[in-house]
Amino acid sequence: MSIDKLDMKSPDLVTENIEKLSVLFPNCVTEGADGKAIDFDLLKQELSHAVVEANKERYRLEWPGKREAIVTANLPTTKTLRPVREDSVDFDNTENLYIEGDNLEVLKLLQESYLGKIKMIYIDPPYNTGKDFVYKDNFSKDAQEELLESGQKDEYKQRLVANPETAGRYHSDWLSMMYPRLKLARNLLTQNGAVFMSIDDNEVNNLRKVCDDIFGDHNFVALISIIVKTEGRRYGFFAKTHEYVLVYAKDNTVLELNELEVQGKEFRYKDELGGFDLRELRNQNTRAFNSSNRPNLRYPFYVEEKNEDSKGLMRLSVTKKGGWTEVWPITVDGLKSVWRWGKEKAQKNEKTGLAARKGSDDVIRIFQKYRSSTQSAKTVWMDKQIISIKGTKEVQELFGFSAFDFPKPVGLVERLIEIGTNEADTVLDFFSGSATTGHAVYSLNKRTSSNRKYILVQLPEEIEKDHISYKKGYSTLCDVARDRLKKSEEAVGVLGEEFAGFKTFKLDSSNMQDVYYKPQDYDQNNLDLFGDNVKPDRTADDLLAQVMLDWGLPLSLKIESALVADKQVFKVAENSLYACFDSGIDEDFAKAIAKDKPLRIVFRDRGFKNDTAKTNVKQLLRQLSPETEMKVI
């Protein structure tokens, strides 16, 4: 039997008073730097019949740490992404990326290469249930940061921290995690793109407010309710059956989303162009659209009433014809209604796009032949393909055991991607977890014969030793996720196809040497340390990846390797970028490479035969290939 221990300290009267006030005035309780606090201006207002003058009111989202979160987003990073061929599938050909590392640093690294190039972002971030973890970002550089940059400490073990409901900065820490990541992610979206975010009741209101702050409230698109457990999760006063997907546009005025295919759609009518249904051409909102404000939309049709087909459809014309019945839009509540189409459009489509038919009241109506088998996505989703248990079963079928906890169903993410992207677009998921997004891309590509690509980012969280995945030989979440991608390729049947495979990259410190010496510390014995500014453990693949990021080129571009004048040359996207990191670069090499006229070329600073060769190579390229931009690292 456990025995409660004495605190052996005096009561914390401030904390007790805050708790008492929170019962009477819950709206006056806020979060401060040290935990729960009282908003004294609001408390004064609650205790006064008159308006209490205080700090100027404004409508905006605030929390302790917001300014630091803004600083965090804006700070540059010196880190890089290193390719890992042994953890990849078809590295040289695939355009899919799997990136292992802190998503904040990765998003910073992608800012130039993927600026305005991502059509859709989907994320399933920590829901902040009080039982999960959040990223703990430290925008100030301290001794620990020095250790991280020098490679003396593994940052990932310290990046995730528990965020229990009892924490004084429970919501603030979650907001400080989400704000800089969403701020950076917005830059990557195409102008007509959107972000889709899974969330539940714990933070849905805060997520919407922070997105209003970053994207603008006018770019809110939808809050979709997803029925994830029909019987409900039985805790609290209500059995919770749903979660949400929150959708924001980069720019609502040019946003492009797709309708969803209606499965098993059967049309009631058919003509020489195929199946169709009927949709009344009259504008149903007569109060808003009528002859007084849309006179150009009110005109007559002429219908061949005596010649109905077997379905009761009749031919019509905008041009008056003898013996044909004149049909006008009806009058509703004294208002003369109008058509949805102008006369010119109606005349152009009268033979293949319009038809007339009598209603049960024997009144002739005009209809549009509606041929689409798609419909706009609704804001409440409920079917067996998207319930939570479906995601668990899918992983069990792939691995033979429950390799992940609470994976999202493939059907849910696939449906979102179908709405948010077209056949060659790229999807980014920077909380990729179990890699459901990659699995969903494979599945959608196979079903629609398309070529969507994905970029997945995930922190290499260590797997608990009592978890079945650890017992099966996996050490990090990334190890399991990559295996899931391989297994899903086989399950979907996309092995060897152009949209399959993935390139793995790992976040690491810069490829460049860290210089900690001061000029007065130099002597003849240590000058050789600075002869090569590249770290000795870095490969040509490593250098090329960093060059591509620095030059703003997507890592998914096709890379070929060739020998030119006995030197290894990497060719990125044909002649978009040439890179040679071999030594002994001289005038003969410059003449040989100039024949291809690359747009850009990069060398190691120490790769030239000598200083004279370095100068001559630059001059030769300027003469023989004037469009080529040369740089060194």
C-alpha positions in Angstrom: 0.0 0.0 0.0 1.5 3.4 -1.0 1.6 6.2 1.4 1.3 9.9 0.4 4.4 11.8 1.3 4.4 15.2 2.9 5.4 18.1 0.7 7.7 19.4 3.5 7.1 23.0 2.3 4.7 25.8 2.9 1.5 26.1 0.7 1.8 27.9 -2.7 -0.8 30.5 -2.0 -0.5 32.1 -5.4 -1.3 28.8 -7.2 -4.2 28.1 -4.9 -5.6 31.6 -5.5 -5.3 31.2 -9.3 -7.2 27.9 -9.0 -10.0 29.5 -7.0 -10.3 32.4 -9.4 -10.4 30.0 -12.4 -13.6 28.5 -11.0 -15.3 31.9 -10.8 -13.7 33.5 -13.9 -12.4 30.8 -16.3 -12.0 33.3 -19.1 -9.5 35.3 -17.0 -7.1 32.4 -16.7 -4.3 32.5 -19.3 -0.8 31.1 -19.7 2.3 33.0 -18.7 6.0 32.3 -19.0 5.9 30.3 -15.7 2.6 28.5 -16.2 -1.0 29.5 -15.4 -1.6 33.2 -14.8 -4.4 35.7 -14.4 -5.3 38.3 -17.0 -5.7 41.2 -14.6 -7.2 43.5 -17.2 -10.0 41.0 -17.9 -10.5 40.3 -14.2 -10.9 44.1 -13.6 -13.5 44.2 -16.3 -15.4 41.2 -14.8 -15.6 43.1 -11.5 -16.8 46.4 -13.0 -20.0 47.7 -14.6 -18.1 50.3 -16.6 -15.6 49.7 -19.4 -12.1 49.4 -17.8 -9.4 51.2 -19.8 -6.5 48.8 -20.3 -4.1 47.8 -23.1 -5.5 48.5 -26.5 -7.7 45.6 -27.6 -7.0 43.8 -30.8 -8.3 40.7 -32.6 -5.3 38.3 -32.9 -3.9 35.1 -31.5 -1.4 35.5 -28.7 0.5 33.1 -26.5 3.7 33.1 -24.4 6.4 32.2 -26.9 4.8 33.5 -30.1 7.7 36.0 -30.7 10.2 33.3 -30.2 8.3 31.1 -32.6 8.5 33.8 -35.2 12.2 34.1 -34.6 12.6 30.3 -34.9 11.0 30.3 -38.3 13.2 33.1 -39.6 16.5 31.9 -38.4 18.7 30.4 -41.1 20.2 26.9 -40.8 23.6 25.7 -41.8 22.6 22.0 -41.9 22.2 19.9 -45.0 20.6 16.7 -46.3 22.8 13.7 -47.0 21.6 11.1 -49.4 21.5 7.5 -48.1 21.5 5.1 -51.1 21.4 2.0 -49.0 18.1 3.0 -47.4 16.6 4.0 -50.8 14.7 2.3 -53.5 15.7 3.1 -57.1 17.6 6.2 -56.0 18.7 7.3 -59.5 15.3 7.3 -61.0 12.6 7.9 -58.4 11.2 11.4 -57.7 9.9 10.6 -54.3 11.8 11.7 -51.2 12.0 10.3 -47.7 13.8 12.7 -45.4 14.9 11.7 -41.9 15.3 14.6 -39.5 13.7 17.5 -37.6 11.0 18.9 -39.8 11.7 22.5 -38.8 15.2 22.3 -40.1 14.2 20.3 -43.2 11.5 22.9 -44.1 14.1 25.6 -43.9 16.4 23.6 -46.3 13.5 23.2 -48.8 12.7 26.9 -49.0 14.7 27.6 -52.1 14.4 24.3 -54.0 10.6 23.9 -53.5 9.5 27.5 -53.1 6.0 27.6 -54.6 6.2 24.1 -56.1 4.2 21.9 -53.7 0.5 21.6 -54.7 -0.7 20.0 -51.5 0.5 19.6 -47.9 -1.0 16.9 -45.7 0.0 16.6 -42.1 -1.1 14.6 -39.1 0.6 16.4 -36.3 0.6 15.5 -32.5 -3.0 16.2 -31.3 -1.8 17.4 -27.9 -3.9 15.0 -26.0 -1.8 15.3 -22.9 -0.2 11.9 -23.6 1.9 12.6 -26.7 5.0 14.6 -27.4 5.8 18.0 -29.0 8.9 19.4 -30.5 10.9 21.6 -28.2 12.5 24.3 -30.3 15.2 26.5 -28.8 15.7 29.6 -30.9 18.7 30.8 -28.9 22.1 29.3 -29.4 23.7 28.0 -26.3 26.4 25.5 -25.3 24.1 22.6 -26.1 23.6 23.9 -29.6 27.3 24.1 -30.1 27.5 20.5 -29.2 24.8 19.6 -31.7 26.5 21.5 -34.5 29.9 20.0 -33.9 28.3 16.5 -34.0 29.2 15.7 -30.4 25.6 15.2 -29.4 22.6 13.5 -31.0 19.9 16.1 -31.2 17.0 13.8 -31.8 16.9 12.3 -28.3 16.3 15.8 -27.0 13.9 17.1 -29.6 10.6 15.5 -28.4 9.3 16.3 -24.9 6.2 15.1 -23.1 3.4 17.7 -22.9 1.0 16.6 -20.2 -2.3 18.5 -19.6 -0.9 19.6 -16.2 1.9 21.6 -17.9 1.5 25.3 -17.4 2.3 26.0 -21.0 0.3 23.1 -22.4 -1.3 25.0 -25.3 1.5 27.5 -25.7 4.1 24.9 -26.3 2.0 23.2 -28.9 1.3 26.5 -30.7 5.0 27.3 -30.6 5.8 24.0 -32.3 3.1 24.4 -35.0 3.6 28.1 -35.9 7.1 28.2 -37.4 6.5 24.9 -39.3 3.2 26.1 -40.9 4.8 29.5 -41.6 7.6 27.9 -43.5 5.3 25.3 -45.1 3.1 28.0 -46.6 6.0 29.3 -48.7 6.3 26.0 -50.4 2.7 25.8 -51.6 1.8 26.7 -55.2 -0.4 29.7 -55.5 -3.4 27.4 -56.2 -2.4 24.9 -53.5 -3.8 24.0 -50.1 -2.8 22.4 -46.8 -4.9 19.6 -45.2 -4.4 19.0 -41.5 -5.8 16.1 -39.4 -6.7 17.2 -35.9 -9.2 16.5 -33.1 -11.0 18.5 -30.4 -8.0 19.2 -28.3 -6.4 21.8 -30.5 -8.8 22.3 -33.5 -9.7 25.8 -32.4 -6.1 26.8 -31.8 -5.1 25.3 -35.1 -7.7 27.3 -36.9 -6.7 30.5 -35.2 -3.0 30.0 -35.9 -3.8 29.2 -39.6 -5.9 32.4 -39.7 -2.8 34.2 -38.5 -0.5 32.6 -41.1 -2.8 32.1 -44.1 -5.4 34.7 -43.4 -8.9 33.9 -42.3 -10.2 34.6 -45.9 -8.2 31.5 -47.0 -10.1 29.1 -44.8 -11.6 26.4 -47.1 -13.3 23.8 -45.0 -13.5 21.9 -41.7 -14.2 18.3 -42.6 -15.6 16.0 -39.9 -14.3 12.4 -40.3 -16.3 9.6 -38.6 -13.4 7.5 -37.3 -15.2 5.2 -34.8 -18.9 4.8 -35.3 -19.5 3.4 -31.8 -17.5 6.3 -30.3 -14.5 6.4 -28.0 -16.0 6.0 -24.6 -14.4 8.5 -22.4 -15.8 11.8 -21.0 -19.5 12.6 -21.1 -19.9 11.9 -24.8 -18.6 9.0 -26.9 -16.4 10.7 -29.5 -17.0 9.4 -33.0 -15.1 12.0 -35.1 -11.9 13.9 -35.9 -11.3 16.7 -38.3 -9.4 17.7 -41.4 -8.8 21.4 -41.6 -8.2 22.9 -45.0 -6.6 26.3 -45.8 -5.7 27.7 -49.2 -2.6 29.6 -50.2 -4.8 31.9 -52.1 -8.6 31.2 -52.1 -9.1 33.3 -55.3 -7.1 30.8 -57.4 -7.5 27.6 -55.4 -7.9 24.5 -57.5 -9.5 21.4 -55.9 -11.0 18.4 -57.6 -14.4 16.8 -57.2 -14.7 13.2 -56.2 -15.7 10.4 -58.5 -19.1 9.0 -57.6 -18.6 5.2 -57.3 -21.0 3.1 -59.4 -22.6 6.2 -61.0 -25.4 5.3 -63.5 -26.9 8.0 -65.7 -30.7 8.0 -66.3 -30.5 9.3 -69.9 -28.3 8.6 -72.9 -27.6 10.3 -76.2 -25.0 10.1 -78.9 -22.4 11.7 -76.6 -23.0 9.3 -73.7 -24.9 9.2 -70.4 -26.3 12.2 -68.6 -28.7 13.4 -65.9 -30.9 16.4 -65.9 -30.3 19.6 -63.9 -32.9 22.4 -64.2 -31.5 25.4 -66.1 -33.6 27.9 -64.2 -31.7 29.7 -61.4 -33.4 28.5 -58.2 -32.4 31.5 -56.1 -35.0 33.8 -57.5 -34.7 36.4 -54.7 -31.0 37.0 -55.5 -31.2 36.4 -59.3 -34.1 37.7 -61.2 -35.1 39.9 -64.2 -34.5 43.1 -62.3 -30.8 42.5 -61.7 -30.0 39.8 -64.4 -32.2 40.9 -67.4 -29.8 39.3 -69.9 -30.5 35.9 -68.4 -34.2 36.1 -69.1 -35.2 35.0 -72.6 -37.5 32.4 -74.1 -36.8 28.9 -75.4 -38.8 27.2 -78.1 -39.7 23.6 -77.6 -40.9 21.0 -80.1 -43.7 19.8 -77.8 -45.3 17.3 -80.3 -42.1 15.2 -80.7 -41.2 13.6 -77.3 -38.8 10.6 -77.2 -39.2 7.5 -75.2 -37.9 9.2 -72.0 -40.2 12.3 -72.5 -37.4 14.6 -73.7 -38.1 17.2 -76.3 -35.9 19.2 -78.6 -35.5 22.9 -78.1 -34.0 26.0 -79.7 -33.2 29.6 -78.7 -34.3 30.7 -82.2 -38.1 31.1 -82.7 -39.6 28.2 -84.7 -43.1 28.0 -86.1 -45.3 25.6 -84.2 -42.9 25.2 -81.3 -44.0 26.2 -77.8 -42.5 29.3 -76.2 -41.1 28.6 -72.7 -40.0 31.4 -70.2 -38.5 31.0 -66.7 -41.4 30.9 -64.3 -42.4 33.7 -61.9 -41.8 33.0 -58.2 -43.4 35.2 -55.5 -44.0 37.9 -58.0 -40.3 37.8 -59.2 -39.5 36.8 -62.8 -36.8 34.1 -62.5 -33.9 33.8 -64.9 -31.8 31.0 -66.5 -28.3 30.1 -65.3 -26.9 30.5 -68.8 -26.8 33.5 -71.1 -28.4 33.3 -74.5 -25.2 32.9 -76.4 -24.1 29.9 -74.3 -27.5 28.3 -74.5 -27.5 28.7 -78.3 -24.1 27.1 -78.6 -25.2 24.1 -76.5 -28.8 23.7 -77.4 -28.4 20.4 -79.4 -25.9 18.5 -77.1 -26.2 20.3 -73.7 -29.9 21.1 -73.2 -33.3 19.3 -73.3 -36.9 20.0 -72.4 -39.3 17.9 -70.4 -42.8 18.2 -68.9 -43.1 17.9 -65.1 -45.8 16.2 -63.2 -47.7 19.5 -63.3 -47.6 19.3 -67.2 -45.5 22.4 -67.3 -42.5 22.4 -69.7 -39.1 22.9 -68.0 -35.7 23.4 -69.5 -32.8 21.3 -68.3 -29.0 21.1 -68.7 -27.7 17.7 -69.6 -25.3 17.1 -66.7 -22.7 14.5 -67.7 -20.3 14.6 -64.8 -19.8 11.5 -62.7 -18.1 13.6 -59.9 -19.4 15.7 -57.1 -18.0 18.2 -54.6 -16.6 16.7 -51.5 -18.9 17.1 -48.5 -17.9 18.2 -45.1 -18.9 15.1 -43.2 -17.2 11.8 -44.3 -18.4 8.4 -43.1 -17.6 5.0 -44.6 -15.7 1.9 -43.6 -12.6 2.8 -45.7 -11.7 5.7 -43.4 -12.4 4.5 -39.9 -9.4 4.3 -37.6 -9.4 0.5 -37.3 -9.0 0.3 -41.1 -5.5 1.9 -40.9 -4.4 -0.6 -38.2 -5.6 -3.5 -40.2 -3.8 -2.3 -43.3 -0.5 -2.2 -41.4 -1.1 -5.6 -39.9 -1.7 -7.0 -43.4 1.6 -5.5 -44.6 3.8 -6.5 -41.7 2.0 -9.4 -40.1 1.9 -7.4 -36.8 0.9 -4.0 -35.5 4.0 -2.1 -36.6 2.6 1.3 -35.9 0.3 2.8 -33.3 -2.8 4.5 -34.7 -1.8 4.8 -38.4 -4.2 6.8 -40.6 -6.2 4.7 -43.1 -4.9 4.8 -46.7 -8.4 5.5 -48.0 -8.7 8.7 -46.1 -5.4 10.2 -47.2 -5.8 8.9 -50.7 -9.2 10.7 -50.9 -7.6 13.9 -49.7 -4.8 13.7 -52.2 -7.4 13.1 -55.0 -9.1 16.3 -54.0 -5.9 18.4 -53.5 -3.7 17.3 -56.5 -3.6 16.5 -60.1 -1.8 13.7 -61.9 1.8 15.1 -61.7 1.7 17.2 -58.6 3.8 16.8 -55.4 2.4 16.1 -51.9 4.4 17.1 -48.8 3.9 15.5 -45.4 6.3 16.7 -42.7 4.7 14.8 -39.9 4.8 11.6 -42.0 4.8 9.1 -39.1 3.8 5.7 -40.5 4.2 6.9 -44.1 0.5 6.5 -44.9 0.8 9.4 -47.3 3.4 7.6 -49.4 1.3 4.5 -49.5 -1.7 6.6 -50.5 0.2 8.2 -53.4 1.2 4.8 -54.7 -2.4 3.6 -54.5 -3.9 6.7 -56.2 -1.3 6.6 -58.9 -2.0 3.0 -59.7 -5.8 3.5 -59.7 -5.7 6.6 -61.9 -2.6 5.9 -64.0 -1.0 9.2 -62.8 2.4 10.3 -61.6 2.0 12.1 -58.3 5.1 12.4 -56.1 5.6 12.7 -52.4 8.1 14.2 -49.9 7.9 12.7 -46.5 9.7 14.1 -43.4 10.0 12.4 -40.1 12.1 12.7 -37.0 13.9 9.4 -36.3 12.1 8.7 -33.0 13.5 5.8 -31.1 11.1 2.9 -30.7 10.3 1.8 -27.1 12.0 -1.5 -26.2 8.7 -3.1 -25.2 7.1 -2.3 -28.6 6.7 -5.2 -31.0 8.4 -3.3 -33.8 11.6 -3.1 -31.7 11.4 -6.8 -30.9 11.1 -7.4 -34.7 14.5 -5.6 -35.2 13.5 -2.0 -35.9 15.2 0.8 -33.9 13.5 4.0 -35.1 10.1 5.0 -36.5 11.9 5.9 -39.8 13.2 2.3 -40.2 9.6 1.0 -40.0 8.2 3.7 -42.2 10.7 3.0 -45.0 9.9 -0.7 -44.8 6.2 0.2 -45.0 6.9 2.1 -48.3 8.7 -0.9 -49.7 5.9 -3.3 -48.7 3.2 -1.0 -49.9 4.8 -0.8 -53.3 4.6 -4.6 -53.6 1.0 -4.7 -52.2 -0.3 -2.0 -54.6 1.7 -3.4 -57.5 3.8 -0.5 -58.5 7.2 -2.1 -58.3 9.4 -0.9 -61.1 7.0 1.7 -62.3 8.2 5.3 -62.9 6.4 6.7 -59.9 7.6 4.1 -57.4 10.7 4.0 -55.2 12.1 6.8 -52.9 15.3 8.6 -52.3 16.3 8.7 -48.6 18.1 11.8 -47.1 19.2 12.4 -43.6 19.5 15.7 -41.9 23.1 16.4 -40.8 25.5 19.2 -40.1 27.0 21.1 -43.0 29.4 19.4 -45.3 31.7 22.3 -44.7 34.4 22.3 -42.0 33.5 24.1 -38.7 36.2 26.7 -38.0 36.5 27.6 -34.4 40.0 29.1 -34.4 40.7 32.8 -34.1 43.2 34.4 -36.5 45.7 34.9 -33.7 45.6 31.1 -33.1 47.0 30.3 -36.5 50.5 29.0 -36.9 52.4 27.1 -39.5 51.6 23.8 -37.8 47.8 24.1 -38.1 47.4 25.9 -41.4 47.0 22.6 -43.2 43.7 22.1 -41.3 42.2 24.7 -43.5 43.5 23.4 -46.8 40.2 21.7 -47.6 37.0 23.2 -46.3 35.0 19.9 -46.8 34.7 17.5 -43.9 36.7 14.3 -44.6 33.7 11.9 -44.1 31.6 13.6 -46.8 31.1 12.0 -50.2 30.4 13.5 -53.7 26.7 12.5 -53.2 26.6 14.6 -50.0 28.2 17.6 -51.7 25.9 17.4 -54.7 22.8 17.4 -52.5 23.9 20.5 -50.6 24.8 22.2 -53.9 21.3 21.5 -55.3 19.7 22.9 -52.2 21.8 26.0 -52.2 21.2 26.5 -55.9 17.4 26.0 -55.4 17.1 22.8 -57.5 14.7 20.1 -56.4 16.3 17.0 -55.0 13.9 14.9 -57.1 15.6 15.9 -60.4 17.1 13.2 -62.5 20.9 12.8 -61.8 23.3 11.0 -64.2 27.0 10.4 -63.7 29.5 10.5 -66.6 33.3 10.6 -67.2 34.5 13.8 -68.8 38.3 14.0 -69.4 38.7 11.2 -66.8 36.8 13.2 -64.2 33.5 12.1 -62.6 30.8 14.6 -63.5 27.3 14.7 -62.1 24.7 15.9 -64.6 21.5 17.2 -62.9 18.4 17.5 -65.2 20.5 17.1 -68.3 22.5 20.3 -68.5 20.8 22.3 -65.7 23.7 21.7 -63.3 27.1 20.0 -63.7 29.1 19.1 -60.6 32.7 17.8 -60.5 34.3 17.3 -57.1 37.5 15.5 -58.3 40.9 17.0 -58.0 43.2 18.1 -60.8 40.7 20.3 -62.7 42.6 22.1 -65.5 42.2 23.8 -68.8 41.7 20.6 -70.8 38.8 19.7 -68.6 37.2 23.1 -69.1 37.4 22.8 -72.9 35.8 19.3 -72.7 33.0 20.4 -70.4 32.2 23.6 -72.3 31.0 21.6 -75.3 27.9 20.6 -73.3 27.2 24.2 -72.4 25.8 23.5 -68.9 23.7 26.3 -67.3 25.6 25.9 -64.0 28.8 24.1 -63.0 30.4 23.7 -59.5 33.8 22.5 -58.3 35.5 22.0 -55.0 37.7 25.0 -54.2 40.6 22.7 -53.7 39.8 20.7 -56.8 41.8 22.8 -59.3 45.3 21.8 -60.4 46.7 25.1 -59.1 45.6 28.7 -58.7 46.5 29.5 -62.3 44.3 26.6 -63.5 41.4 28.0 -61.4 41.7 31.4 -63.1 42.1 29.9 -66.6 39.1 27.5 -66.2 36.9 30.4 -65.3 38.1 32.4 -68.3 37.7 29.5 -70.7 34.2 28.8 -69.6 33.3 32.5 -70.0 34.7 32.4 -73.6 33.5 28.9 -74.8 30.2 28.7 -72.9 29.2 32.3 -71.8 25.8 31.2 -70.5 27.5 28.9 -67.9 27.5 30.1 -64.3 30.5 28.7 -62.4 30.8 28.4 -58.6 33.0 26.6 -56.1 32.5 25.2 -52.7 
